[in-house]
Amino acid sequence: MFQGKRIKYGLYGIICVLAVIMYIAADRFSGQAEAADYQKHMAQEILRFHVIANSDSEEDQELKMKVKEGVVSYVSALTQVGGDLESTKYIISLYLDEIEQEAQRIIREEGYSYDTKVVLTESYFPIKTYGEAVFPAGIYQALKIEIGKAEGKNWWCVLYPNLCFVDSAYGVLEEDQKEMLKEVLTEEEYNSIFNADSKDIKISFKLFSGRE
């Protein structure tokens, strides 16, 4: 009799554990699906900037940052009149050769002879945090610059709306930059990357990215 009760309670315990596991799995899948939906729509509203260094040497990484700063300043001057995403992409597409020349100028001034490849394309970006803002991983439209062999660590930011921090190493969003994001994202998307109450969604973004 006693043995039968032990088996019965043991089965109840196993069922409870399985129920919890299934609930967590379902919740995680739901969070991943929600993150994927946000990312896909968000990807149509912003333009990223991607610079890949020649190598991971200290010199090549420093050169990457100088190219980044110079090109961000150059592109910002081209697009400072304003406009939507499509007009920004159009202007950049018209000036791709000039943007590459600017990157080459900086590289030559620094004493290097690396070739560069500059394209307006789609690229995968891992999860990225700017202060309290979390951008989900996924495929985004991007201005991409490859320096030399492009085998080093890369640098990225949001080029439209312009969240590339030329003068900041910390990536903290100012209020005016948050306002720019409000103008191009839906309320749900904006809240998903900024709202402290959206912690679960941010966790889902990390799960979705598959990276730390």
C-alpha angles and dihedrals in degrees: 000000000000091000090053092054091050091053091046094051090043091055090048089053093050091049091051092050091048090049091053092048092050091048092051092046092049092047091049092049090049090050092049091049091049091048090049092051092049092048095049093052094040090053089064092054103049140048120219129206120221127187121180119197124225091243143337094265115126091244094051092046091052090049090051091056093049090051089048094052094046095047094045089053091046095048092044089056091051094050101033093108087075132230138147130296095272094052090047091052090046093053092047091049090053092052101040092115091050091048090053090048089053090052090048091049092055092046092051092046089054090054100254131122100204119146118231136212118206120186141159102228147125119279139175114251124191121225110296129197125203105186104294094352120096120195114198123237120256147092115323137174107256148175100231129196122188117194118206111311091355091220098129135088114294135226127213142176141161109277096181115068085024108251095147106128106218093170100031132076094187105059097224112164118233121217093255090054090051088052090053090054091049089058095056104032130065117250090254093051092047092049091047092061100035111025113099087210089064093073092127091054091050089052088051089053089056092049090047092051095052089216138094 
